[in-house]
């Protein structure tokens, strides 16, 4: 059993965070929260998301798994107006998710969950922690997108640096320790990442004011941020590109 009511902006944020990596995802429904884990088809990035039932206007659920097409959710969100509430209910007999917006009812066939990824979150020891305003990340993404297809994250005990270098152009964000919300770095670290993935992740962080980034030298970067007005949390994990000497 799954029955819930949710504001469109909460559902939209949830869909955006996950759909930058996959078109279909497994919703793990718990009594007190909704969970999603997914890895992109190229196995370069993964997302883990948890939304507490407090983020919903109403929430009643038994433990279950729902395979959802996120593109269909986007179509439903286009039907909403400010102040609307989306009602959702799982029709177990027909294996459908029934969504109601105002006078419109949309019945959505669910996807077979056996074909959907259920990735294990790797246990990584990432020695560097940077807490930065999300707006600063959005600025450097805008500056970098016309420069190169990759981006470097670099830390020292005193500063955090994001660099994008093309053949002739470059874009940099340099922030000293006192300009950041937090910097915990004992020794320097640098990793290179594909800009398209990094850019899409940063753009999907819409309501969280800050992002916690955990990283190391040639290690994945873990990006943690709040969603659903602080009633949920999400984590992106992005694999590095190993630089050729």
C-alpha positions as protocol buffer text, in pm:
chain_id: "A"
residue {
  index: 1
  type: UNK
  ca { x: 0 y: 0 z: 0 }
}
residue {
  index: 2
  type: UNK
  ca { x: 121 y: 346 z: -93 }
}
residue {
  index: 3
  type: UNK
  ca { x: -94 y: 655 z: -72 }
}
residue {
  index: 4
  type: UNK
  ca { x: 40 y: 1010 z: -56 }
}
residue {
  index: 5
  type: UNK
  ca { x: -24 y: 1376 z: -130 }
}
residue {
  index: 6
  type: UNK
  ca { x: 263 y: 1603 z: -221 }
}
residue {
  index: 7
  type: UNK
  ca { x: 322 y: 1957 z: -342 }
}
residue {
  index: 8
  type: UNK
  ca { x: 442 y: 1972 z: -705 }
}
residue {
  index: 9
  type: UNK
  ca { x: 763 y: 2155 z: -616 }
}
residue {
  index: 10
  type: UNK
  ca { x: 871 y: 1871 z: -384 }
}
residue {
  index: 11
  type: UNK
  ca { x: 803 y: 1603 z: -645 }
}
residue {
  index: 12
  type: UNK
  ca { x: 968 y: 1815 z: -917 }
}
residue {
  index: 13
  type: UNK
  ca { x: 1288 y: 1847 z: -714 }
}
residue {
  index: 14
  type: UNK
  ca { x: 1298 y: 1473 z: -645 }
}
residue {
  index: 15
  type: UNK
  ca { x: 1246 y: 1391 z: -1014 }
}
residue {
  index: 16
  type: UNK
  ca { x: 1510 y: 1641 z: -1131 }
}
residue {
  index: 17
  type: UNK
  ca { x: 1776 y: 1510 z: -892 }
}
residue {
  index: 18
  type: UNK
  ca { x: 1733 y: 1151 z: -1014 }
}
residue {
  index: 19
  type: UNK
  ca { x: 1644 y: 1200 z: -1382 }
}
residue {
  index: 20
  type: UNK
  ca { x: 1978 y: 1359 z: -1474 }
}
residue {
  index: 21
  type: UNK
  ca { x: 2118 y: 1004 z: -1445 }
}
residue {
  index: 22
  type: UNK
  ca { x: 1831 y: 767 z: -1537 }
}
residue {
  index: 23
  type: UNK
  ca { x: 1488 y: 769 z: -1705 }
}
residue {
  index: 24
  type: UNK
  ca { x: 1351 y: 492 z: -1482 }
}
residue {
  index: 25
  type: UNK
  ca { x: 1410 y: 434 z: -1112 }
}
residue {
  index: 26
  type: UNK
  ca { x: 1309 y: 207 z: -828 }
}
residue {
  index: 27
  type: UNK
  ca { x: 1120 y: 387 z: -550 }
}
residue {
  index: 28
  type: UNK
  ca { x: 1171 y: 196 z: -226 }
}
residue {
  index: 29
  type: UNK
  ca { x: 870 y: 285 z: -13 }
}
residue {
  index: 30
  type: UNK
  ca { x: 912 y: 262 z: 365 }
}
residue {
  index: 31
  type: UNK
  ca { x: 665 y: 346 z: 640 }
}
residue {
  index: 32
  type: UNK
  ca { x: 853 y: 662 z: 731 }
}
residue {
  index: 33
  type: UNK
  ca { x: 1034 y: 762 z: 412 }
}
residue {
  index: 34
  type: UNK
  ca { x: 1081 y: 721 z: 39 }
}
residue {
  index: 35
  type: UNK
  ca { x: 1422 y: 607 z: -90 }
}
residue {
  index: 36
  type: UNK
  ca { x: 1579 y: 602 z: -436 }
}
residue {
  index: 37
  type: UNK
  ca { x: 1917 y: 468 z: -546 }
}
residue {
  index: 38
  type: UNK
  ca { x: 2025 y: 464 z: -909 }
}
residue {
  index: 39
  type: UNK
  ca { x: 2339 y: 445 z: -1122 }
}
residue {
  index: 40
  type: UNK
  ca { x: 2366 y: 587 z: -1473 }
}
residue {
  index: 41
  type: UNK
  ca { x: 2399 y: 345 z: -1771 }
}
residue {
  index: 42
  type: UNK
  ca { x: 2771 y: 425 z: -1814 }
}
residue {
  index: 43
  type: UNK
  ca { x: 2837 y: 354 z: -1442 }
}
residue {
  index: 44
  type: UNK
  ca { x: 3009 y: 691 z: -1406 }
}
residue {
  index: 45
  type: UNK
  ca { x: 2773 y: 836 z: -1146 }
}
residue {
  index: 46
  type: UNK
  ca { x: 2514 y: 733 z: -890 }
}
residue {
  index: 47
  type: UNK
  ca { x: 2252 y: 901 z: -677 }
}
residue {
  index: 48
  type: UNK
  ca { x: 2109 y: 812 z: -337 }
}
residue {
  index: 49
  type: UNK
  ca { x: 1805 y: 1001 z: -211 }
}
residue {
  index: 50
  type: UNK
  ca { x: 1587 y: 988 z: 99 }
}
residue {
  index: 51
  type: UNK
  ca { x: 1269 y: 1188 z: 158 }
}
residue {
  index: 52
  type: UNK
  ca { x: 1106 y: 1182 z: 502 }
}
residue {
  index: 53
  type: UNK
  ca { x: 728 y: 1147 z: 519 }
}
residue {
  index: 54
  type: UNK
  ca { x: 722 y: 1498 z: 671 }
}
residue {
  index: 55
  type: UNK
  ca { x: 793 y: 1632 z: 319 }
}
residue {
  index: 56
  type: UNK
  ca { x: 447 y: 1508 z: 211 }
}
residue {
  index: 57
  type: UNK
  ca { x: 107 y: 1660 z: 285 }
}
residue {
  index: 58
  type: UNK
  ca { x: -15 y: 1305 z: 353 }
}
residue {
  index: 59
  type: UNK
  ca { x: 178 y: 979 z: 357 }
}
residue {
  index: 60
  type: UNK
  ca { x: 60 y: 623 z: 426 }
}
residue {
  index: 61
  type: UNK
  ca { x: 271 y: 328 z: 318 }
}
residue {
  index: 62
  type: UNK
  ca { x: 366 y: -31 z: 371 }
}
residue {
  index: 63
  type: UNK
  ca { x: 709 y: -144 z: 256 }
}
residue {
  index: 64
  type: UNK
  ca { x: 712 y: -195 z: -120 }
}
residue {
  index: 65
  type: UNK
  ca { x: 904 y: -122 z: -441 }
}
residue {
  index: 66
  type: UNK
  ca { x: 766 y: 82 z: -730 }
}
residue {
  index: 67
  type: UNK
  ca { x: 934 y: 98 z: -1070 }
}
residue {
  index: 68
  type: UNK
  ca { x: 871 y: 449 z: -1202 }
}
residue {
  index: 69
  type: UNK
  ca { x: 924 y: 616 z: -1539 }
}
residue {
  index: 70
  type: UNK
  ca { x: 1051 y: 962 z: -1444 }
}
residue {
  index: 71
  type: UNK
  ca { x: 969 y: 1113 z: -1784 }
}
residue {
  index: 72
  type: UNK
  ca { x: 600 y: 1036 z: -1722 }
}
residue {
  index: 73
  type: UNK
  ca { x: 625 y: 1215 z: -1386 }
}
residue {
  index: 74
  type: UNK
  ca { x: 751 y: 1521 z: -1570 }
}
residue {
  index: 75
  type: UNK
  ca { x: 443 y: 1513 z: -1794 }
}
residue {
  index: 76
  type: UNK
  ca { x: 220 y: 1512 z: -1486 }
}
residue {
  index: 77
  type: UNK
  ca { x: 413 y: 1802 z: -1330 }
}
residue {
  index: 78
  type: UNK
  ca { x: 338 y: 2011 z: -1641 }
}
residue {
  index: 79
  type: UNK
  ca { x: -32 y: 1990 z: -1551 }
}
residue {
  index: 80
  type: UNK
  ca { x: 14 y: 2157 z: -1212 }
}
residue {
  index: 81
  type: UNK
  ca { x: -44 y: 2515 z: -1103 }
}
residue {
  index: 82
  type: UNK
  ca { x: 91 y: 2699 z: -796 }
}
residue {
  index: 83
  type: UNK
  ca { x: -91 y: 2580 z: -485 }
}
residue {
  index: 84
  type: UNK
  ca { x: -188 y: 2243 z: -634 }
}
residue {
  index: 85
  type: UNK
  ca { x: -137 y: 1915 z: -451 }
}
residue {
  index: 86
  type: UNK
  ca { x: -68 y: 1588 z: -635 }
}
residue {
  index: 87
  type: UNK
  ca { x: -244 y: 1282 z: -495 }
}
residue {
  index: 88
  type: UNK
  ca { x: -66 y: 949 z: -559 }
}
residue {
  index: 89
  type: UNK
  ca { x: -192 y: 597 z: -497 }
}
residue {
  index: 90
  type: UNK
  ca { x: -58 y: 255 z: -593 }
}
residue {
  index: 91
  type: UNK
  ca { x: -320 y: 36 z: -762 }
}
residue {
  index: 92
  type: UNK
  ca { x: -170 y: -303 z: -679 }
}
residue {
  index: 93
  type: UNK
  ca { x: -423 y: -502 z: -881 }
}
residue {
  index: 94
  type: UNK
  ca { x: -334 y: -326 z: -1208 }
}
residue {
  index: 95
  type: UNK
  ca { x: 23 y: -238 z: -1104 }
}
residue {
  index: 96
  type: UNK
  ca { x: -35 y: 129 z: -1175 }
}
residue {
  index: 97
  type: UNK
  ca { x: 45 y: 451 z: -1000 }
}
residue {
  index: 98
  type: UNK
  ca { x: -266 y: 670 z: -1006 }
}
residue {
  index: 99
  type: UNK
  ca { x: -196 y: 1044 z: -990 }
}
residue {
  index: 100
  type: UNK
  ca { x: -461 y: 1312 z: -949 }
}
residue {
  index: 101
  type: UNK
  ca { x: -410 y: 1683 z: -1012 }
}
residue {
  index: 102
  type: UNK
  ca { x: -728 y: 1887 z: -974 }
}
residue {
  index: 103
  type: UNK
  ca { x: -989 y: 1723 z: -1200 }
}
residue {
  index: 104
  type: UNK
  ca { x: -733 y: 1526 z: -1401 }
}
residue {
  index: 105
  type: UNK
  ca { x: -649 y: 1162 z: -1324 }
}
residue {
  index: 106
  type: UNK
  ca { x: -337 y: 1011 z: -1479 }
}
residue {
  index: 107
  type: UNK
  ca { x: -286 y: 635 z: -1455 }
}
residue {
  index: 108
  type: UNK
  ca { x: 77 y: 538 z: -1499 }
}
residue {
  index: 109
  type: UNK
  ca { x: 190 y: 179 z: -1568 }
}
residue {
  index: 110
  type: UNK
  ca { x: 475 y: 82 z: -1337 }
}
residue {
  index: 111
  type: UNK
  ca { x: 805 y: -62 z: -1459 }
}
residue {
  index: 112
  type: UNK
  ca { x: 924 y: -410 z: -1363 }
}
residue {
  index: 113
  type: UNK
  ca { x: 1168 y: -345 z: -1075 }
}
residue {
  index: 114
  type: UNK
  ca { x: 1376 y: -657 z: -1150 }
}
residue {
  index: 115
  type: UNK
  ca { x: 1532 y: -475 z: -1446 }
}
residue {
  index: 116
  type: UNK
  ca { x: 1618 y: -162 z: -1249 }
}
residue {
  index: 117
  type: UNK
  ca { x: 1952 y: -101 z: -1082 }
}
residue {
  index: 118
  type: UNK
  ca { x: 1985 y: -123 z: -705 }
}
residue {
  index: 119
  type: UNK
  ca { x: 2345 y: -13 z: -658 }
}
residue {
  index: 120
  type: UNK
  ca { x: 2543 y: -64 z: -340 }
}
residue {
  index: 121
  type: UNK
  ca { x: 2687 y: 262 z: -213 }
}
residue {
  index: 122
  type: UNK
  ca { x: 3065 y: 213 z: -193 }
}
residue {
  index: 123
  type: UNK
  ca { x: 3228 y: 272 z: 143 }
}
residue {
  index: 124
  type: UNK
  ca { x: 3491 y: 531 z: 54 }
}
residue {
  index: 125
  type: UNK
  ca { x: 3735 y: 699 z: 287 }
}
residue {
  index: 126
  type: UNK
  ca { x: 3744 y: 1049 z: 138 }
}
residue {
  index: 127
  type: UNK
  ca { x: 3989 y: 1262 z: 339 }
}
residue {
  index: 128
  type: UNK
  ca { x: 3891 y: 1613 z: 222 }
}
residue {
  index: 129
  type: UNK
  ca { x: 3570 y: 1795 z: 314 }
}
residue {
  index: 130
  type: UNK
  ca { x: 3456 y: 2120 z: 154 }
}
residue {
  index: 131
  type: UNK
  ca { x: 3126 y: 2291 z: 236 }
}
residue {
  index: 132
  type: UNK
  ca { x: 3046 y: 2557 z: -23 }
}
residue {
  index: 133
  type: UNK
  ca { x: 2747 y: 2769 z: -124 }
}
residue {
  index: 134
  type: UNK
  ca { x: 2558 y: 2609 z: -413 }
}
residue {
  index: 135
  type: UNK
  ca { x: 2544 y: 2947 z: -588 }
}
residue {
  index: 136
  type: UNK
  ca { x: 2926 y: 2954 z: -615 }
}
residue {
  index: 137
  type: UNK
  ca { x: 2920 y: 2616 z: -789 }
}
residue {
  index: 138
  type: UNK
  ca { x: 2654 y: 2734 z: -1032 }
}
residue {
  index: 139
  type: UNK
  ca { x: 2866 y: 3039 z: -1123 }
}
residue {
  index: 140
  type: UNK
  ca { x: 3178 y: 2838 z: -1204 }
}
residue {
  index: 141
  type: UNK
  ca { x: 2974 y: 2589 z: -1410 }
}
residue {
  index: 142
  type: UNK
  ca { x: 2844 y: 2876 z: -1624 }
}
residue {
  index: 143
  type: UNK
  ca { x: 3198 y: 3003 z: -1671 }
}
residue {
  index: 144
  type: UNK
  ca { x: 3336 y: 2657 z: -1758 }
}
residue {
  index: 145
  type: UNK
  ca { x: 3083 y: 2519 z: -2005 }
}
residue {
  index: 146
  type: UNK
  ca { x: 3228 y: 2700 z: -2307 }
}
residue {
  index: 147
  type: UNK
  ca { x: 3590 y: 2624 z: -2209 }
}
residue {
  index: 148
  type: UNK
  ca { x: 3636 y: 2248 z: -2179 }
}
residue {
  index: 149
  type: UNK
  ca { x: 3462 y: 1912 z: -2135 }
}
residue {
  index: 150
  type: UNK
  ca { x: 3625 y: 1840 z: -1800 }
}
residue {
  index: 151
  type: UNK
  ca { x: 3676 y: 2015 z: -1468 }
}
residue {
  index: 152
  type: UNK
  ca { x: 3934 y: 1977 z: -1191 }
}
residue {
  index: 153
  type: UNK
  ca { x: 3866 y: 2002 z: -817 }
}
residue {
  index: 154
  type: UNK
  ca { x: 4175 y: 2089 z: -618 }
}
residue {
  index: 155
  type: UNK
  ca { x: 4224 y: 2149 z: -246 }
}
residue {
  index: 156
  type: UNK
  ca { x: 4501 y: 2257 z: -15 }
}
residue {
  index: 157
  type: UNK
  ca { x: 4483 y: 2324 z: 360 }
}
residue {
  index: 158
  type: UNK
  ca { x: 4420 y: 2692 z: 281 }
}
residue {
  index: 159
  type: UNK
  ca { x: 4200 y: 2701 z: -32 }
}
residue {
  index: 160
  type: UNK
  ca { x: 3962 y: 2523 z: -269 }
}
residue {
  index: 161
  type: UNK
  ca { x: 3997 y: 2560 z: -643 }
}
residue {
  index: 162
  type: UNK
  ca { x: 3782 y: 2455 z: -940 }
}
residue {
  index: 163
  type: UNK
  ca { x: 3953 y: 2478 z: -1280 }
}
residue {
  index: 164
  type: UNK
  ca { x: 3842 y: 2416 z: -1635 }
}
residue {
  index: 165
  type: UNK
  ca { x: 4116 y: 2433 z: -1900 }
}
residue {
  index: 166
  type: UNK
  ca { x: 4071 y: 2421 z: -2276 }
}
residue {
  index: 167
  type: UNK
  ca { x: 4334 y: 2451 z: -2552 }
}
residue {
  index: 168
  type: UNK
  ca { x: 4346 y: 2830 z: -2525 }
}
residue {
  index: 169
  type: UNK
  ca { x: 4094 y: 2932 z: -2259 }
}
residue {
  index: 170
  type: UNK
  ca { x: 4046 y: 2860 z: -1891 }
}
residue {
  index: 171
  type: UNK
  ca { x: 3802 y: 2936 z: -1609 }
}
residue {
  index: 172
  type: UNK
  ca { x: 3884 y: 2925 z: -1237 }
}
residue {
  index: 173
  type: UNK
  ca { x: 3706 y: 2954 z: -906 }
}
residue {
  index: 174
  type: UNK
  ca { x: 3946 y: 3007 z: -616 }
}
residue {
  index: 175
  type: UNK
  ca { x: 3812 y: 3034 z: -262 }
}
residue {
  index: 176
  type: UNK
  ca { x: 4028 y: 3072 z: 46 }
}
residue {
  index: 177
  type: UNK
  ca { x: 3939 y: 2886 z: 364 }
}
residue {
  index: 178
  type: UNK
  ca { x: 3758 y: 3182 z: 522 }
}
residue {
  index: 179
  type: UNK
  ca { x: 3536 y: 3224 z: 210 }
}
residue {
  index: 180
  type: UNK
  ca { x: 3403 y: 2867 z: 245 }
}
residue {
  index: 181
  type: UNK
  ca { x: 3150 y: 2740 z: 498 }
}
residue {
  index: 182
  type: UNK
  ca { x: 3402 y: 2471 z: 591 }
}
residue {
  index: 183
  type: UNK
  ca { x: 3734 y: 2332 z: 469 }
}
residue {
  index: 184
  type: UNK
  ca { x: 3888 y: 2023 z: 628 }
}
residue {
  index: 185
  type: UNK
  ca { x: 4202 y: 1932 z: 434 }
}
residue {
  index: 186
  type: UNK
  ca { x: 4523 y: 1798 z: 587 }
}
residue {
  index: 187
  type: UNK
  ca { x: 4712 y: 1768 z: 258 }
}
residue {
  index: 188
  type: UNK
  ca { x: 4649 y: 1867 z: -103 }
}
residue {
  index: 189
  type: UNK
  ca { x: 4424 y: 1667 z: -334 }
}
residue {
  index: 190
  type: UNK
  ca { x: 4324 y: 1695 z: -700 }
}
residue {
  index: 191
  type: UNK
  ca { x: 4077 y: 1502 z: -917 }
}
residue {
  index: 192
  type: UNK
  ca { x: 3949 y: 1553 z: -1272 }
}
residue {
  index: 193
  type: UNK
  ca { x: 3581 y: 1500 z: -1363 }
}
residue {
  index: 194
  type: UNK
  ca { x: 3363 y: 1503 z: -1677 }
}
residue {
  index: 195
  type: UNK
  ca { x: 3205 y: 1846 z: -1691 }
}
residue {
  index: 196
  type: UNK
  ca { x: 2870 y: 1733 z: -1835 }
}
residue {
  index: 197
  type: UNK
  ca { x: 2798 y: 1509 z: -1535 }
}
residue {
  index: 198
  type: UNK
  ca { x: 2928 y: 1763 z: -1281 }
}
residue {
  index: 199
  type: UNK
  ca { x: 2730 y: 2043 z: -1445 }
}
residue {
  index: 200
  type: UNK
  ca { x: 2402 y: 1847 z: -1449 }
}
residue {
  index: 201
  type: UNK
  ca { x: 2446 y: 1754 z: -1083 }
}
residue {
  index: 202
  type: UNK
  ca { x: 2506 y: 2113 z: -975 }
}
residue {
  index: 203
  type: UNK
  ca { x: 2206 y: 2236 z: -1177 }
}
residue {
  index: 204
  type: UNK
  ca { x: 1981 y: 1976 z: -1010 }
}
residue {
  index: 205
  type: UNK
  ca { x: 2067 y: 2117 z: -665 }
}
residue {
  index: 206
  type: UNK
  ca { x: 1785 y: 2370 z: -659 }
}
residue {
  index: 207
  type: UNK
  ca { x: 1681 y: 2441 z: -299 }
}
residue {
  index: 208
  type: UNK
  ca { x: 1983 y: 2356 z: -83 }
}
residue {
  index: 209
  type: UNK
  ca { x: 2191 y: 2663 z: 1 }
}
residue {
  index: 210
  type: UNK
  ca { x: 2510 y: 2465 z: 59 }
}
residue {
  index: 211
  type: UNK
  ca { x: 2675 y: 2153 z: -80 }
}
residue {
  index: 212
  type: UNK
  ca { x: 2912 y: 1928 z: 114 }
}
residue {
  index: 213
  type: UNK
  ca { x: 3183 y: 1785 z: -113 }
}
residue {
  index: 214
  type: UNK
  ca { x: 3398 y: 1492 z: 2 }
}
residue {
  index: 215
  type: UNK
  ca { x: 3700 y: 1408 z: -213 }
}
residue {
  index: 216
  type: UNK
  ca { x: 4058 y: 1285 z: -235 }
}
residue {
  index: 217
  type: UNK
  ca { x: 4344 y: 1257 z: -483 }
}
residue {
  index: 218
  type: UNK
  ca { x: 4213 y: 1088 z: -801 }
}
residue {
  index: 219
  type: UNK
  ca { x: 3912 y: 969 z: -599 }
}
residue {
  index: 220
  type: UNK
  ca { x: 3540 y: 1006 z: -672 }
}
residue {
  index: 221
  type: UNK
  ca { x: 3369 y: 1318 z: -541 }
}
residue {
  index: 222
  type: UNK
  ca { x: 3070 y: 1277 z: -312 }
}
residue {
  index: 223
  type: UNK
  ca { x: 2825 y: 1569 z: -314 }
}
residue {
  index: 224
  type: UNK
  ca { x: 2573 y: 1584 z: -28 }
}
residue {
  index: 225
  type: UNK
  ca { x: 2283 y: 1832 z: -9 }
}
residue {
  index: 226
  type: UNK
  ca { x: 1938 y: 1875 z: 140 }
}
residue {
  index: 227
  type: UNK
  ca { x: 1611 y: 1850 z: -53 }
}
residue {
  index: 228
  type: UNK
  ca { x: 1239 y: 1892 z: 17 }
}
residue {
  index: 229
  type: UNK
  ca { x: 1282 y: 2191 z: 247 }
}
residue {
  index: 230
  type: UNK
  ca { x: 1526 y: 2006 z: 471 }
}
residue {
  index: 231
  type: UNK
  ca { x: 1297 y: 1703 z: 502 }
}
residue {
  index: 232
  type: UNK
  ca { x: 1518 y: 1495 z: 275 }
}
residue {
  index: 233
  type: UNK
  ca { x: 1877 y: 1446 z: 170 }
}
residue {
  index: 234
  type: UNK
  ca { x: 2055 y: 1341 z: -146 }
}
residue {
  index: 235
  type: UNK
  ca { x: 2404 y: 1227 z: -241 }
}
residue {
  index: 236
  type: UNK
  ca { x: 2572 y: 1219 z: -580 }
}
residue {
  index: 237
  type: UNK
  ca { x: 2885 y: 1011 z: -639 }
}
residue {
  index: 238
  type: UNK
  ca { x: 3091 y: 1088 z: -950 }
}
residue {
  index: 239
  type: UNK
  ca { x: 3388 y: 884 z: -1071 }
}
residue {
  index: 240
  type: UNK
  ca { x: 3707 y: 1070 z: -1166 }
}
residue {
  index: 241
  type: UNK
  ca { x: 3879 y: 1086 z: -1503 }
}
residue {
  index: 242
  type: UNK
  ca { x: 4237 y: 973 z: -1452 }
}
residue {
  index: 243
  type: UNK
  ca { x: 4475 y: 1225 z: -1604 }
}
residue {
  index: 244
  type: UNK
  ca { x: 4743 y: 1106 z: -1845 }
}
residue {
  index: 245
  type: UNK
  ca { x: 5094 y: 1211 z: -1753 }
}
